Amino acid sequence: MVKDESGQSLVEMALVLPVLLLLLVGIVDVGRLIYFYSHMHLAAQETVRLGGLGEGDAEMRQFARNYVSFQDSSSLAVDISPEEAGRESGEYVSVQLSYPFKPVTPFADQIFTSPLQIQTDSTIRVE
């Protein structure tokens, strides 16, 4: 008696393909997350450098929003401490950037109920 196995590989592929695609999209999301974090870290360093050179808060916020090249840079939160009036030479100024990260992986919105916040900060001495 000869067994007919002509559709076996098609069934196996149909069972494995969704899992492989989910893993692939998850890997892409992790790569996006790492890119967003490193880009924001560089933006925080460059923004705080302006504060160390004596620029004002408005210029620093505008520079950070222009430097970050994400889809919606208006969602970027820029926190500067101390405020412009309280900065003196020799003291430290800190910049903290935060941005909501929306994963593209299916079912990620069920795992993460609120948007992930990517946060970076940097500190420098005012000259």
WOLIN-V221626 format. One line per field, one symbol per residue. ss: DSSP state (H for helix, E for strand, L for the rest). phi: phi as a letter, one per 40 degrees, with the letter a starting at -180 (. if undefined). burial: # if it has 9 or more other ideal C-beta (glycine too) atoms within 8 Angstrom, else .. A space follows every 10 residues. Layout:
ss: ???
phi: ???
burial: ???
This chain:
ss: LLLLLLLHHH HHHHHHHHHH HHHHHHHHHH HHHHHHHHHH HHHHHHHHHH HHLLLLHHHH HHHHHHHLLL LLHHHLEEEE ELLHHHLLLL LEEEEEEEEE ELLLLLLHHH HLLLLEEEEE EEEEELL
phi: .bccbcbccc ccccccdccc cccccccccc cccccdcccc cccccccccc ccchcccccc ccccccccbc cbcccccbbb accdcccbcg cbbbbbbbac bbcbccgccc cbcbccbcbb aabaccc
burial: .......... .......... .#..##.##. .##..##.## ########## ##......## #.###.##.# ..#..#.#.# ......#... #.######## #.#.#..#.. .....#.#.# ##.#.#.
